[in-house]
């Protein structure tokens, strides 16, 4: 009775025996390439250069397509983000009992919701910031409704948001009249938000840190500013805990703890403070409508939008009016653009590689003419026509495949070294975007395919060599 180990030991030699001719042919092809490397080096250089150019352009196209989603998220939020804007109701008769049929059965939201009444929590209106109790606690109707919704739905990524103008007490840097390259900063914007705001809008921290949950209770009033506002402060060292004050908040001092990347040179200076810090700052001036951002699964975002609206409206009550919007990603356009770029550049790159392979074909045919004596002797020693065909055919494939790999490696180095975010003025670090595997695979496959086409003719000529030809040459 044979065991599994005995069966494996018996099958292992047979497998190696079957693979030996193919491994031998590959080694033989590599050996011939090393012997004739002086003749085929120029043609392989052209193939490698063509692969480098093709894969680099395809990779850049894929990176730009991927970056488009991140840039869109920085403007409208990541795909699947539901924005609930709360304002004063004009009718005072909002009903909050109907929650629709939207569900959150993915583990990030509650699978079902209980029944909420329509009376709401009452309290202050959207423009009333008098929410500080004598004991220092916050009694904000919008915040209370937000925390109840988050607790009910088990939302993992959310943020309250208010946006309003800010006037720093410090003098902003002005441009000289004859300095045409200088741009005067726009009116700063004060954004009251929770830490989840940075993830929802895909903001990149370039210095320091982002906001934390405990920052809303800190007396230092931590803020994260964009690099535009940071420049107006004179680019101070964050280790020195730079501070500033706003005319709208009186004596309240804000401490800069981080800097995030602006959307571009056109972006206005911005200050992001914790939502609770904003409520405690005693802001006096026009305030933006309170908004609640909730990130939901993209595949069920529309159903979640309806459910979140009904829950939030019920929590706030009839004195509030809730409007919703949804951030969606246009997948079809992005995918179509990516496929168009990949197909078009793949065809062009294939043509360029074919021109390089044409040079390899010419050199290979000439080389076969000098190897007639060698091939004739091998045929006389018993080498079959198939063996001769495969060995010569593999020479071309191995050569172009190696050239393709070299071209892909050069492409990866090129793409990683290019400062694309600065060249294209993208508000994100493109170095963090991975090199597209599709570009590398296409480059190697096209090089191998063209090498196969270029190897058929020399291999066919080699097969026609007869043993008697070894005497003639």
C-alpha positions, 0 to 999 in steps of 0.5 A, spaced: 500 500 500 503 506 497 502 512 502 501 519 500 509 521 501 511 515 496 506 518 491 509 525 491 516 522 491 514 518 484 510 524 481 516 529 482 521 526 478 516 525 472 514 532 473 521 535 473 523 530 467 517 533 463 519 540 464 527 539 463 526 540 455 523 547 456 528 549 461 533 547 457 530 551 451 530 557 455 537 556 458 539 555 451 536 561 448 539 566 454 546 563 452 545 565 445 543 572 447 549 573 451 553 570 445 550 575 440 548 581 445 553 585 441 548 584 435 541 585 438 543 590 443 541 596 439 534 593 437 533 591 445 534 598 447 529 600 442 524 595 445 525 597 452 525 605 450 518 603 447 515 599 453 518 605 458 514 610 454 508 606 453 507 604 460 509 611 463 504 614 459 499 609 461 501 609 468 500 617 468 493 616 465 491 611 470 494 615 476 490 622 474 484 618 473 485 615 480 487 622 483 480 625 480 476 621 485 480 624 490 480 631 488 472 630 487 472 628 494 476 634 497 470 639 493 464 635 495 466 629 500 467 622 498 462 618 494 456 616 499 457 622 503 450 624 505 449 632 507 443 634 511 442 641 512 438 644 517 434 650 517 428 654 520 422 651 518 417 656 514 411 652 515 412 649 522 408 642 520 414 637 518 412 630 520 418 626 522 415 619 523 416 616 516 423 613 515 422 610 508 425 603 507 432 605 507 436 600 511 444 600 513 445 592 513 452 593 512 455 593 519 456 600 519 449 603 520 444 600 524 440 594 520 433 598 523 431 604 526 426 604 532 420 609 531 421 616 533 416 621 534 415 628 531 415 633 536 423 633 536 427 636 541 426 643 540 431 648 543 435 654 539 434 655 532 439 654 526 442 662 527 442 662 535 449 660 538 446 662 545 447 655 547 452 655 553 449 653 560 451 657 566 455 650 568 459 651 562 455 645 558 452 646 551 445 645 550 445 646 542 439 642 539 442 641 532 448 637 536 443 634 540 440 631 534 446 629 531 449 625 537 442 621 537 442 620 530 449 617 530 448 613 536 441 610 533 445 609 526 452 607 529 455 611 524 462 611 524 464 617 520 461 623 521 461 631 522 457 637 524 459 643 520 458 650 520 462 655 515 462 663 516 467 668 515 473 670 519 477 676 520 484 675 523 486 681 528 493 680 525 495 684 518 494 680 512 500 680 508 499 685 502 502 685 495 506 690 492 502 694 486 508 692 481 508 685 484 504 681 478 506 674 481 503 676 488 496 674 489 492 677 495 489 672 500 481 672 500 477 673 506 479 667 511 473 662 512 472 659 519 470 652 519 467 649 525 467 641 524 468 635 528 475 630 526 471 626 521 471 632 516 478 631 514 477 624 512 470 626 509 473 631 505 480 627 504 484 633 506 492 632 507 495 634 513 502 637 511 504 639 518 502 637 525 496 634 526 489 634 525 483 635 530 481 630 535 475 629 539 478 632 546 480 638 542 473 641 543 474 641 551 481 644 550 482 651 553 487 652 547 482 652 542 486 648 537 485 649 530 488 646 523 489 651 518 490 651 510 497 653 507 494 659 504 492 662 511 499 659 514 503 663 509 499 669 512 501 668 519 508 668 516 509 660 516 511 660 524 514 653 527 508 649 530 513 647 535 512 654 538 504 654 538 503 660 534 496 663 536 491 668 533 485 672 534 479 673 530 475 680 531 468 675 531 470 672 537 473 677 541 478 675 546 478 668 544 485 665 542 486 660 537 492 655 537 495 652 530 496 645 531 496 643 524 496 645 516 493 641 511 494 642 503 490 647 499 486 645 493 490 650 489 493 657 489 485 660 488 483 657 494 481 662 500 485 661 507 481 657 511 481 655 519 478 649 521 476 649 529 472 643 533 465 644 533 464 645 540 470 650 540 466 654 536 460 654 540 464 656 546 468 661 542 462 666 542 462 668 535 458 674 533 457 675 526 453 671 520 453 664 521 452 658 516 447 653 516 449 647 520 450 641 516 451 634 518 455 630 514 455 622 514 459 617 510 455 611 508 456 605 503 456 608 496 452 602 494 446 603 498 447 611 499 440 613 496 436 609 501 441 611 506 440 618 504 432 618 505 433 614 512 437 619 515 433 625 512 427 622 516 431 620 522 434 627 523 427 631 521 424 627 527 429 629 532 429 636 530 422 637 530 417 641 526 421 648 527 426 645 523 427 644 516 432 638 513 434 638 506 439 633 504 444 632 498 448 626 496 455 626 493 456 621 488 462 618 484 461 618 476 464 611 475 462 610 468 465 616 466 472 615 470 472 608 467 471 610 460 476 615 460 481 610 463 479 605 458 480 609 452 487 612 455 489 605 456 487 602 449 489 608 445 496 608 448 496 601 448 495 601 441 500 606 439 505 603 444 504 597 440 506 600 434 512 603 437 514 596 440 513 593 433 518 598 430 523 596 435 522 588 434 523 589 426 530 591 428 530 585 432 527 581 426 532 583 422 538 582 426 535 575 428 535 573 420 542 575 419 544 571 426 541 565 423 545 566 417 551 565 421 549 559 425 547 555 419 553 550 420 551 550 428 544 548 426 546 543 421 550 539 426 545 539 431 540 536 426 545 531 424 546 529 432 539 528 432 535 535 434 528 535 431 525 540 427 521 542 433 527 543 438 530 547 433 524 551 432 523 552 439 530 554 441 530 560 436 523 562 437 524 563 445 531 567 443 526 572 441 521 572 446 526 572 452 530 578 449 523 582 448 521 580 455 527 582 458 527 588 455 520 589 457 521 588 464 527 593 464 522 598 460 517 597 466 522 598 471 525 604 468 517 607 468 516 605 475 522 609 477 520 615 472 513 616 475 515 615 482 520 621 481 516 626 477 513 631 482 506 630 479 502 634 484 506 640 483 506 639 475 499 638 475 497 643 481 493 637 484 491 638 492 494 631 494 500 627 494 500 623 488 506 619 490 502 616 495 498 613 489 500 606 487 503 605 480 498 601 476 499 594 475 495 594 469 500 599 466 506 594 468 502 588 465 500 591 459 508 593 457 511 586 459 505 582 455 506 587 449 513 586 449 513 578 449 507 578 444 511 582 439 517 578 440 513 572 439 511 575 432 519 577 431 521 570 432 517 566 428 520 568 421 527 566 424 525 560 427 522 558 420 528 559 417 532 555 422 528 549 421 529 549 414 536 548 415 539 541 413 545 537 416 548 537 409 548 545 410 553 544 415 558 542 410 557 547 405 558 553 410 
